């Protein structure tokens, strides 16, 4: 992305704190005045001492010292504000950007997260924005200070010796050009560095979340090898970045010496010829130090700029990603649904280059009806269930709920009317209470207890030392599969939706756990429109309608007895 766009994006966050920034710049001007006044004081005292020694009195020296002390007190107070409030301003901007990025991620569709790596996203939310704080604080401040110093130094130095000033300032453009020629390479290296740290995050997360599998296969060495490879690549990228940084810094160091020796040699020759006096040369050298510090600040600022702007660029890449699932301008704000569901000639495929999963699919489910989707893998059972809450949008056709196209409903309200219980239960790192209450934020303990009772989870929860305050661990690792499933069911009981989707909710459980969970699911299904995906056909025998779905579409449907008597695919799958 072009720097102009990225800087504009950054400024849009900066203007929110323009009051703090203006006062920060005022403090910066105070510190700059203090720095520029010192060479003038030294020049004045030196000039008097050499040319009018009788005028150099204790009183004069003390007066100069007093006023410079006053300036230093002002300088100290100004520096305190800059170091404190200035950094806080930068931290606030970083926080705002991180918040916006996280909130934007919440709006993106399922398909985005299927292609993205969690480690990469975490890197963009956290470490990519670390340099923003320093950049947000120092960018306006340093640009202002450097510009002020260079202009004032140029004016003062010109009054001392215009010719020497022209010689010195002729070197500066060459210095800046040579120093910044590594800028593009540095930016590329910084971006690769950030990308690789995201890859490392992904690998670490993958290994730690799958640690049971790693240990069960005794593949620790394989994981170490994978990590060492990624870690080594990160080192190589950092080496490249440091190579450019070293060249960058050595160039500025060389030109530092060049400018000093130019001033000393040219100034010495000018003194011999009587063009300047010794006091002027001392002041000149002090101002050259200030000038060189300013130029180095510009050059070092470019390094900081590249680090920060790379973070802004990776931030902007996510922010420019548009959600595929959005509300229409005139979307209907539904409150509650009865649960009549109808698919009309629905076709859908997962992206370009892939075969369609559904072709002119038609299915009618009446409110309160319990319908099971069965059949071999790849037939589109999960796809059907994912299209109802609009995790994806059909390529053609309509999905109606209570006669209203789901595309015409507000997504949030639609999903509030749908409860989902999946095979792979996800519990958040927190307590049992927090995980159940996720179904109804702000609910009371009594409501959570009642939901747990209905889900058949009350007994095992009360047997735990901390009961509802028991910490479940990362992804619920401290609970068994059956316990996690009952927590998930309690969460949906609390949500109390009219439409329920059961995606192989008991297939991963042992027989005893399955029996307990199935009883909970039967309670949960009562009075709701239920769509069940199942491979274990004994769990759907009592369904009102069983739909047999293959890659050719619906091949059979009816009750269990009807399909057994038909002696078709369902009968074959059931007997096997």
ROVO-45756 format. One record per residue (C-alpha): residue number from 1; residue in one letter; x, y, z. Coordinates in steps of 0.2 Angstrom, whole numbers, plus 5000, padded with zeros to 4 digits. Layout:
N
NUM | a | X | Y | Z
...
//
This chain:
576
1 | x | 5000 | 5000 | 5000
2 | x | 5005 | 5018 | 4997
3 | x | 5013 | 5027 | 5012
4 | x | 5000 | 5042 | 5008
5 | x | 4986 | 5030 | 5011
6 | x | 4993 | 5022 | 5027
7 | x | 4998 | 5039 | 5035
8 | x | 4981 | 5045 | 5031
9 | x | 4974 | 5030 | 5040
10 | x | 4985 | 5033 | 5055
11 | x | 4981 | 5052 | 5056
12 | x | 4962 | 5048 | 5057
13 | x | 4966 | 5040 | 5074
14 | x | 4978 | 5054 | 5079
15 | x | 4966 | 5068 | 5077
16 | x | 4955 | 5061 | 5090
17 | x | 4968 | 5067 | 5103
18 | x | 4973 | 5083 | 5094
19 | x | 4971 | 5092 | 5111
20 | x | 4985 | 5081 | 5119
21 | x | 4995 | 5082 | 5103
22 | x | 4995 | 5101 | 5103
23 | x | 5000 | 5103 | 5121
24 | x | 5014 | 5090 | 5118
25 | x | 5020 | 5100 | 5103
26 | x | 5020 | 5116 | 5114
27 | x | 5031 | 5107 | 5127
28 | x | 5042 | 5101 | 5113
29 | x | 5045 | 5119 | 5107
30 | x | 5050 | 5123 | 5125
31 | x | 5063 | 5110 | 5126
32 | x | 5069 | 5116 | 5109
33 | x | 5071 | 5134 | 5114
34 | x | 5081 | 5128 | 5129
35 | x | 5093 | 5118 | 5118
36 | x | 5095 | 5132 | 5106
37 | x | 5098 | 5146 | 5119
38 | x | 5113 | 5137 | 5127
39 | x | 5125 | 5139 | 5112
40 | x | 5121 | 5158 | 5112
41 | x | 5125 | 5159 | 5130
42 | x | 5142 | 5151 | 5128
43 | x | 5145 | 5161 | 5113
44 | x | 5141 | 5177 | 5122
45 | x | 5152 | 5173 | 5137
46 | x | 5167 | 5167 | 5126
47 | x | 5166 | 5183 | 5115
48 | x | 5166 | 5194 | 5130
49 | x | 5180 | 5184 | 5139
50 | x | 5191 | 5185 | 5123
51 | x | 5187 | 5203 | 5117
52 | x | 5181 | 5213 | 5132
53 | x | 5187 | 5203 | 5147
54 | x | 5184 | 5218 | 5159
55 | x | 5165 | 5217 | 5155
56 | x | 5165 | 5198 | 5161
57 | x | 5159 | 5199 | 5179
58 | x | 5153 | 5187 | 5192
59 | x | 5136 | 5195 | 5191
60 | x | 5135 | 5193 | 5172
61 | x | 5139 | 5174 | 5173
62 | x | 5127 | 5172 | 5188
63 | x | 5113 | 5180 | 5178
64 | x | 5116 | 5169 | 5163
65 | x | 5117 | 5154 | 5174
66 | x | 5100 | 5159 | 5183
67 | x | 5090 | 5161 | 5167
68 | x | 5097 | 5146 | 5159
69 | x | 5092 | 5136 | 5175
70 | x | 5075 | 5143 | 5173
71 | x | 5074 | 5137 | 5156
72 | x | 5080 | 5120 | 5162
73 | x | 5066 | 5119 | 5174
74 | x | 5054 | 5123 | 5161
75 | x | 5063 | 5110 | 5150
76 | x | 5061 | 5097 | 5163
77 | x | 5043 | 5100 | 5166
78 | x | 5040 | 5099 | 5147
79 | x | 5050 | 5083 | 5145
80 | x | 5040 | 5075 | 5159
81 | x | 5024 | 5079 | 5150
82 | x | 5031 | 5073 | 5134
83 | x | 5037 | 5057 | 5141
84 | x | 5021 | 5053 | 5151
85 | x | 5006 | 5060 | 5143
86 | x | 5014 | 5059 | 5125
87 | x | 5016 | 5040 | 5127
88 | x | 4999 | 5038 | 5135
89 | x | 4992 | 5047 | 5119
90 | x | 5002 | 5034 | 5108
91 | x | 4995 | 5020 | 5119
92 | x | 4977 | 5026 | 5117
93 | x | 4979 | 5026 | 5098
94 | x | 4986 | 5009 | 5099
95 | x | 4972 | 5003 | 5110
96 | x | 4959 | 5011 | 5098
97 | x | 4967 | 5003 | 5083
98 | x | 4967 | 4986 | 5092
99 | x | 4949 | 4988 | 5097
100 | x | 4943 | 4992 | 5079
101 | x | 4953 | 4978 | 5072
102 | x | 4946 | 4965 | 5085
103 | x | 4928 | 4972 | 5082
104 | x | 4930 | 4971 | 5063
105 | x | 4936 | 4953 | 5064
106 | x | 4919 | 4949 | 5073
107 | x | 4910 | 4955 | 5058
108 | x | 4920 | 4944 | 5045
109 | x | 4912 | 4928 | 5039
110 | x | 4915 | 4910 | 5042
111 | x | 4924 | 4908 | 5026
112 | x | 4937 | 4921 | 5031
113 | x | 4942 | 4911 | 5047
114 | x | 4943 | 4895 | 5037
115 | x | 4957 | 4902 | 5026
116 | x | 4966 | 4913 | 5040
117 | x | 4978 | 4907 | 5053
118 | x | 4973 | 4911 | 5071
119 | x | 4992 | 4914 | 5075
120 | x | 4993 | 4927 | 5061
121 | x | 4977 | 4936 | 5067
122 | x | 4984 | 4936 | 5085
123 | x | 5000 | 4944 | 5078
124 | x | 4991 | 4958 | 5069
125 | x | 4980 | 4962 | 5084
126 | x | 4995 | 4962 | 5097
127 | x | 5013 | 4963 | 5092
128 | x | 5010 | 4972 | 5075
129 | x | 5003 | 4987 | 5084
130 | x | 5017 | 4988 | 5097
131 | x | 5027 | 5001 | 5088
132 | x | 5012 | 5012 | 5085
133 | x | 5013 | 5019 | 5103
134 | x | 5031 | 5025 | 5100
135 | x | 5027 | 5031 | 5083
136 | x | 5011 | 5040 | 5088
137 | x | 5020 | 5049 | 5101
138 | x | 5036 | 5053 | 5093
139 | x | 5031 | 5056 | 5075
140 | x | 5022 | 5073 | 5077
141 | x | 5034 | 5078 | 5091
142 | x | 5050 | 5074 | 5081
143 | x | 5044 | 5081 | 5065
144 | x | 5040 | 5098 | 5074
145 | x | 5056 | 5098 | 5084
146 | x | 5068 | 5094 | 5070
147 | x | 5059 | 5106 | 5058
148 | x | 5061 | 5120 | 5071
149 | x | 5079 | 5116 | 5075
150 | x | 5085 | 5115 | 5057
151 | x | 5076 | 5132 | 5053
152 | x | 5082 | 5141 | 5068
153 | x | 5100 | 5133 | 5067
154 | x | 5101 | 5138 | 5049
155 | x | 5096 | 5156 | 5053
156 | x | 5108 | 5158 | 5067
157 | x | 5122 | 5149 | 5058
158 | x | 5120 | 5160 | 5043
159 | x | 5122 | 5176 | 5054
160 | x | 5139 | 5168 | 5060
161 | x | 5145 | 5163 | 5043
162 | x | 5135 | 5161 | 5027
163 | x | 5148 | 5152 | 5017
164 | x | 5152 | 5139 | 5031
165 | x | 5133 | 5136 | 5033
166 | x | 5131 | 5133 | 5014
167 | x | 5146 | 5121 | 5014
168 | x | 5138 | 5111 | 5029
169 | x | 5120 | 5111 | 5023
170 | x | 5126 | 5105 | 5006
171 | x | 5132 | 5089 | 5014
172 | x | 5115 | 5086 | 5023
173 | x | 5105 | 5080 | 5007
174 | x | 5119 | 5068 | 5002
175 | x | 5119 | 5061 | 5020
176 | x | 5100 | 5059 | 5020
177 | x | 5100 | 5051 | 5002
178 | x | 5114 | 5038 | 5006
179 | x | 5106 | 5034 | 5023
180 | x | 5088 | 5031 | 5016
181 | x | 5093 | 5020 | 5001
182 | x | 5090 | 5005 | 5012
183 | x | 5073 | 5011 | 5017
184 | x | 5063 | 4999 | 5005
185 | x | 5074 | 4984 | 5010
186 | x | 5071 | 4988 | 5028
187 | x | 5052 | 4989 | 5026
188 | x | 5052 | 4973 | 5016
189 | x | 5062 | 4964 | 5030
190 | x | 5051 | 4971 | 5044
191 | x | 5035 | 4965 | 5035
192 | x | 5043 | 4948 | 5033
193 | x | 5048 | 4948 | 5051
194 | x | 5030 | 4952 | 5056
195 | x | 5023 | 4938 | 5045
196 | x | 5035 | 4925 | 5051
197 | x | 5031 | 4929 | 5070
198 | x | 5013 | 4926 | 5065
199 | x | 5018 | 4909 | 5057
200 | x | 5027 | 4905 | 5073
201 | x | 5012 | 4909 | 5083
202 | x | 5002 | 4898 | 5073
203 | x | 5014 | 4883 | 5074
204 | x | 5015 | 4886 | 5093
205 | x | 4996 | 4886 | 5095
206 | x | 4994 | 4871 | 5084
207 | x | 5007 | 4861 | 5094
208 | x | 5000 | 4866 | 5111
209 | x | 4982 | 4864 | 5107
210 | x | 4986 | 4847 | 5100
211 | x | 4998 | 4842 | 5114
212 | x | 4989 | 4826 | 5118
213 | x | 4990 | 4820 | 5100
214 | x | 5009 | 4824 | 5100
215 | x | 5012 | 4815 | 5116
216 | x | 5001 | 4800 | 5111
217 | x | 5011 | 4798 | 5095
218 | x | 5028 | 4802 | 5104
219 | x | 5031 | 4815 | 5090
220 | x | 5039 | 4828 | 5101
221 | x | 5055 | 4828 | 5090
222 | x | 5044 | 4831 | 5075
223 | x | 5036 | 4846 | 5083
224 | x | 5053 | 4852 | 5089
225 | x | 5060 | 4851 | 5071
226 | x | 5045 | 4860 | 5064
227 | x | 5047 | 4874 | 5077
228 | x | 5066 | 4875 | 5074
229 | x | 5063 | 4877 | 5056
230 | x | 5051 | 4892 | 5058
231 | x | 5062 | 4899 | 5072
232 | x | 5077 | 4898 | 5061
233 | x | 5068 | 4907 | 5047
234 | x | 5063 | 4921 | 5059
235 | x | 5082 | 4922 | 5063
236 | x | 5087 | 4924 | 5045
237 | x | 5074 | 4937 | 5042
238 | x | 5080 | 4947 | 5057
239 | x | 5098 | 4945 | 5051
240 | x | 5093 | 4953 | 5035
241 | x | 5084 | 4967 | 5044
242 | x | 5099 | 4970 | 5055
243 | x | 5111 | 4970 | 5039
244 | x | 5101 | 4985 | 5032
245 | x | 5100 | 4993 | 5049
246 | x | 5119 | 4992 | 5051
247 | x | 5122 | 5000 | 5034
248 | x | 5109 | 5013 | 5038
249 | x | 5118 | 5018 | 5055
250 | x | 5136 | 5017 | 5048
251 | x | 5131 | 5029 | 5034
252 | x | 5125 | 5042 | 5047
253 | x | 5140 | 5039 | 5058
254 | x | 5152 | 5042 | 5043
255 | x | 5143 | 5058 | 5038
256 | x | 5143 | 5064 | 5057
257 | x | 5162 | 5063 | 5056
258 | x | 5163 | 5071 | 5039
259 | x | 5152 | 5086 | 5045
260 | x | 5162 | 5089 | 5061
261 | x | 5179 | 5088 | 5051
262 | x | 5172 | 5100 | 5038
263 | x | 5167 | 5113 | 5051
264 | x | 5184 | 5111 | 5060
265 | x | 5195 | 5112 | 5045
266 | x | 5184 | 5126 | 5036
267 | x | 5182 | 5135 | 5052
268 | x | 5200 | 5134 | 5056
269 | x | 5204 | 5141 | 5039
270 | x | 5191 | 5155 | 5041
271 | x | 5198 | 5159 | 5058
272 | x | 5216 | 5161 | 5050
273 | x | 5209 | 5173 | 5037
274 | x | 5199 | 5182 | 5050
275 | x | 5182 | 5178 | 5043
276 | x | 5176 | 5172 | 5060
277 | x | 5182 | 5172 | 5078
278 | x | 5185 | 5159 | 5090
279 | x | 5168 | 5162 | 5100
280 | x | 5159 | 5160 | 5083
281 | x | 5168 | 5144 | 5080
282 | x | 5163 | 5137 | 5097
283 | x | 5145 | 5142 | 5095
284 | x | 5146 | 5135 | 5077
285 | x | 5152 | 5118 | 5084
286 | x | 5138 | 5118 | 5097
287 | x | 5125 | 5121 | 5084
288 | x | 5132 | 5108 | 5072
289 | x | 5130 | 5096 | 5086
290 | x | 5111 | 5101 | 5087
291 | x | 5110 | 5101 | 5069
292 | x | 5118 | 5083 | 5067
293 | x | 5106 | 5077 | 5081
294 | x | 5091 | 5083 | 5071
295 | x | 5097 | 5075 | 5055
296 | x | 5100 | 5059 | 5064
297 | x | 5083 | 5060 | 5072
298 | x | 5076 | 5061 | 5055
299 | x | 5085 | 5046 | 5049
300 | x | 5082 | 5036 | 5064
301 | x | 5064 | 5042 | 5063
302 | x | 5063 | 5034 | 5046
303 | x | 5067 | 5017 | 5054
304 | x | 5054 | 5019 | 5067
305 | x | 5042 | 5025 | 5053
306 | x | 5045 | 5009 | 5043
307 | x | 5042 | 4998 | 5058
308 | x | 5026 | 5007 | 5062
309 | x | 5019 | 5009 | 5045
310 | x | 5022 | 4990 | 5042
311 | x | 5011 | 4987 | 5057
312 | x | 4998 | 5000 | 5050
313 | x | 4999 | 4991 | 5033
314 | x | 4995 | 4974 | 5041
315 | x | 4981 | 4982 | 5051
316 | x | 4974 | 4990 | 5035
317 | x | 4974 | 4974 | 5026
318 | x | 4962 | 4966 | 5038
319 | x | 4952 | 4982 | 5040
320 | x | 4949 | 4982 | 5021
321 | x | 4943 | 4964 | 5021
322 | x | 4924 | 4966 | 5019
323 | x | 4912 | 4954 | 5027
324 | x | 4903 | 4943 | 5015
325 | x | 4888 | 4942 | 5026
326 | x | 4880 | 4959 | 5029
327 | x | 4862 | 4966 | 5032
328 | x | 4852 | 4974 | 5019
329 | x | 4848 | 4992 | 5021
330 | x | 4830 | 4988 | 5024
331 | x | 4833 | 4971 | 5033
332 | x | 4819 | 4965 | 5044
333 | x | 4822 | 4966 | 5063
334 | x | 4813 | 4950 | 5068
335 | x | 4810 | 4947 | 5086
336 | x | 4805 | 4929 | 5087
337 | x | 4801 | 4915 | 5074
338 | x | 4790 | 4900 | 5074
339 | x | 4802 | 4889 | 5065
340 | x | 4795 | 4885 | 5047
341 | x | 4810 | 4882 | 5036
342 | x | 4810 | 4880 | 5017
343 | x | 4824 | 4878 | 5005
344 | x | 4819 | 4883 | 4987
345 | x | 4830 | 4878 | 4973
346 | x | 4846 | 4882 | 4983
347 | x | 4863 | 4879 | 4975
348 | x | 4879 | 4882 | 4984
349 | x | 4898 | 4878 | 4982
350 | x | 4913 | 4883 | 4993
351 | x | 4922 | 4895 | 4982
352 | x | 4929 | 4895 | 4964
353 | x | 4937 | 4879 | 4957
354 | x | 4926 | 4868 | 4969
355 | x | 4911 | 4857 | 4964
356 | x | 4894 | 4863 | 4970
357 | x | 4889 | 4854 | 4986
358 | x | 4870 | 4858 | 4983
359 | x | 4861 | 4859 | 4967
360 | x | 4843 | 4865 | 4966
361 | x | 4840 | 4858 | 4983
362 | x | 4822 | 4858 | 4990
363 | x | 4817 | 4854 | 5008
364 | x | 4802 | 4859 | 5018
365 | x | 4802 | 4858 | 5037
366 | x | 4787 | 4863 | 5047
367 | x | 4788 | 4872 | 5064
368 | x | 4790 | 4860 | 5078
369 | x | 4795 | 4846 | 5067
370 | x | 4811 | 4835 | 5070
371 | x | 4820 | 4832 | 5054
372 | x | 4836 | 4821 | 5053
373 | x | 4849 | 4823 | 5039
374 | x | 4858 | 4807 | 5036
375 | x | 4869 | 4800 | 5022
376 | x | 4887 | 4797 | 5017
377 | x | 4900 | 4811 | 5020
378 | x | 4901 | 4825 | 5007
379 | x | 4882 | 4825 | 5003
380 | x | 4880 | 4842 | 5010
381 | x | 4872 | 4839 | 5027
382 | x | 4883 | 4851 | 5037
383 | x | 4881 | 4864 | 5022
384 | x | 4862 | 4864 | 5024
385 | x | 4864 | 4868 | 5042
386 | x | 4877 | 4881 | 5039
387 | x | 4865 | 4890 | 5027
388 | x | 4851 | 4892 | 5039
389 | x | 4860 | 4904 | 5051
390 | x | 4868 | 4912 | 5036
391 | x | 4886 | 4907 | 5040
392 | x | 4886 | 4906 | 5021
393 | x | 4876 | 4914 | 5007
394 | x | 4868 | 4902 | 4994
395 | x | 4873 | 4906 | 4976
396 | x | 4855 | 4904 | 4970
397 | x | 4838 | 4900 | 4977
398 | x | 4830 | 4905 | 4993
399 | x | 4830 | 4899 | 5011
400 | x | 4814 | 4905 | 5020
401 | x | 4810 | 4905 | 5038
402 | x | 4791 | 4908 | 5042
403 | x | 4790 | 4913 | 5024
404 | x | 4803 | 4927 | 5025
405 | x | 4820 | 4925 | 5015
406 | x | 4834 | 4924 | 5028
407 | x | 4843 | 4937 | 5017
408 | x | 4830 | 4949 | 5021
409 | x | 4832 | 4947 | 5040
410 | x | 4845 | 4955 | 5051
411 | x | 4859 | 4942 | 5054
412 | x | 4860 | 4945 | 5073
413 | x | 4842 | 4943 | 5076
414 | x | 4841 | 4928 | 5064
415 | x | 4855 | 4919 | 5074
416 | x | 4847 | 4923 | 5091
417 | x | 4833 | 4912 | 5085
418 | x | 4844 | 4897 | 5081
419 | x | 4853 | 4886 | 5094
420 | x | 4867 | 4875 | 5088
421 | x | 4875 | 4860 | 5097
422 | x | 4890 | 4853 | 5088
423 | x | 4900 | 4837 | 5090
424 | x | 4916 | 4847 | 5093
425 | x | 4910 | 4857 | 5108
426 | x | 4920 | 4874 | 5111
427 | x | 4921 | 4880 | 5129
428 | x | 4929 | 4896 | 5133
429 | x | 4943 | 4897 | 5146
430 | x | 4933 | 4902 | 5161
431 | x | 4921 | 4894 | 5174
432 | x | 4906 | 4883 | 5171
433 | x | 4895 | 4898 | 5175
434 | x | 4903 | 4909 | 5162
435 | x | 4901 | 4896 | 5149
436 | x | 4883 | 4892 | 5152
437 | x | 4878 | 4910 | 5154
438 | x | 4886 | 4914 | 5137
439 | x | 4869 | 4908 | 5130
440 | x | 4860 | 4923 | 5139
441 | x | 4873 | 4936 | 5144
442 | x | 4868 | 4945 | 5161
443 | x | 4857 | 4930 | 5167
444 | x | 4856 | 4925 | 5185
445 | x | 4864 | 4911 | 5194
446 | x | 4846 | 4903 | 5196
447 | x | 4843 | 4903 | 5177
448 | x | 4860 | 4895 | 5175
449 | x | 4856 | 4881 | 5188
450 | x | 4839 | 4878 | 5180
451 | x | 4847 | 4876 | 5162
452 | x | 4860 | 4864 | 5170
453 | x | 4846 | 4854 | 5178
454 | x | 4837 | 4853 | 5161
455 | x | 4853 | 4848 | 5152
456 | x | 4857 | 4834 | 5165
457 | x | 4873 | 4843 | 5170
458 | x | 4867 | 4848 | 5188
459 | x | 4873 | 4832 | 5196
460 | x | 4891 | 4832 | 5190
461 | x | 4893 | 4851 | 5193
462 | x | 4888 | 4850 | 5211
463 | x | 4900 | 4836 | 5213
464 | x | 4914 | 4848 | 5209
465 | x | 4923 | 4857 | 5223
466 | x | 4919 | 4874 | 5216
467 | x | 4903 | 4869 | 5208
468 | x | 4898 | 4883 | 5195
469 | x | 4914 | 4892 | 5199
470 | x | 4925 | 4878 | 5193
471 | x | 4938 | 4883 | 5180
472 | x | 4936 | 4872 | 5165
473 | x | 4953 | 4875 | 5157
474 | x | 4958 | 4879 | 5139
475 | x | 4944 | 4873 | 5128
476 | x | 4936 | 4864 | 5143
477 | x | 4951 | 4852 | 5144
478 | x | 4947 | 4848 | 5163
479 | x | 4930 | 4841 | 5158
480 | x | 4925 | 4825 | 5150
481 | x | 4917 | 4824 | 5132
482 | x | 4900 | 4821 | 5140
483 | x | 4902 | 4834 | 5153
484 | x | 4907 | 4847 | 5140
485 | x | 4892 | 4842 | 5129
486 | x | 4880 | 4844 | 5143
487 | x | 4887 | 4862 | 5147
488 | x | 4884 | 4866 | 5128
489 | x | 4866 | 4859 | 5129
490 | x | 4863 | 4870 | 5145
491 | x | 4870 | 4885 | 5136
492 | x | 4857 | 4882 | 5122
493 | x | 4843 | 4879 | 5135
494 | x | 4847 | 4896 | 5142
495 | x | 4846 | 4904 | 5125
496 | x | 4829 | 4895 | 5122
497 | x | 4829 | 4897 | 5103
498 | x | 4814 | 4891 | 5092
499 | x | 4825 | 4882 | 5080
500 | x | 4838 | 4869 | 5085
501 | x | 4852 | 4862 | 5075
502 | x | 4861 | 4846 | 5081
503 | x | 4877 | 4843 | 5072
504 | x | 4882 | 4825 | 5077
505 | x | 4880 | 4830 | 5095
506 | x | 4883 | 4813 | 5102
507 | x | 4894 | 4804 | 5089
508 | x | 4910 | 4807 | 5099
509 | x | 4904 | 4800 | 5115
510 | x | 4904 | 4783 | 5124
511 | x | 4888 | 4773 | 5125
512 | x | 4885 | 4779 | 5143
513 | x | 4888 | 4797 | 5140
514 | x | 4878 | 4796 | 5124
515 | x | 4863 | 4790 | 5133
516 | x | 4864 | 4804 | 5146
517 | x | 4867 | 4817 | 5133
518 | x | 4853 | 4810 | 5121
519 | x | 4841 | 4812 | 5136
520 | x | 4846 | 4830 | 5138
521 | x | 4844 | 4833 | 5119
522 | x | 4827 | 4825 | 5119
523 | x | 4822 | 4838 | 5132
524 | x | 4830 | 4852 | 5123
525 | x | 4821 | 4847 | 5106
526 | x | 4804 | 4847 | 5114
527 | x | 4793 | 4860 | 5106
528 | x | 4806 | 4866 | 5094
529 | x | 4810 | 4864 | 5075
530 | x | 4825 | 4852 | 5075
531 | x | 4837 | 4848 | 5062
532 | x | 4848 | 4834 | 5066
533 | x | 4864 | 4828 | 5057
534 | x | 4868 | 4810 | 5062
535 | x | 4879 | 4796 | 5057
536 | x | 4874 | 4785 | 5071
537 | x | 4856 | 4781 | 5064
538 | x | 4850 | 4774 | 5080
539 | x | 4849 | 4792 | 5087
540 | x | 4836 | 4798 | 5074
541 | x | 4824 | 4783 | 5074
542 | x | 4811 | 4794 | 5082
543 | x | 4813 | 4809 | 5070
544 | x | 4797 | 4815 | 5061
545 | x | 4806 | 4814 | 5044
546 | x | 4823 | 4807 | 5039
547 | x | 4831 | 4814 | 5024
548 | x | 4844 | 4804 | 5015
549 | x | 4856 | 4816 | 5007
550 | x | 4870 | 4811 | 4995
551 | x | 4880 | 4821 | 4982
552 | x | 4866 | 4819 | 4970
553 | x | 4854 | 4827 | 4982
554 | x | 4839 | 4820 | 4992
555 | x | 4838 | 4802 | 4987
556 | x | 4825 | 4796 | 5000
557 | x | 4815 | 4803 | 5014
558 | x | 4802 | 4797 | 5026
559 | x | 4800 | 4790 | 5044
560 | x | 4812 | 4776 | 5050
561 | x | 4799 | 4762 | 5047
562 | x | 4795 | 4769 | 5030
563 | x | 4814 | 4770 | 5025
564 | x | 4818 | 4752 | 5032
565 | x | 4803 | 4745 | 5022
566 | x | 4809 | 4754 | 5006
567 | x | 4825 | 4744 | 5008
568 | x | 4836 | 4758 | 4999
569 | x | 4851 | 4767 | 5005
570 | x | 4845 | 4771 | 5022
571 | x | 4840 | 4753 | 5026
572 | x | 4858 | 4748 | 5020
573 | x | 4866 | 4761 | 5031
574 | x | 4856 | 4757 | 5046
575 | x | 4859 | 4738 | 5045
576 | x | 4878 | 4741 | 5043
//
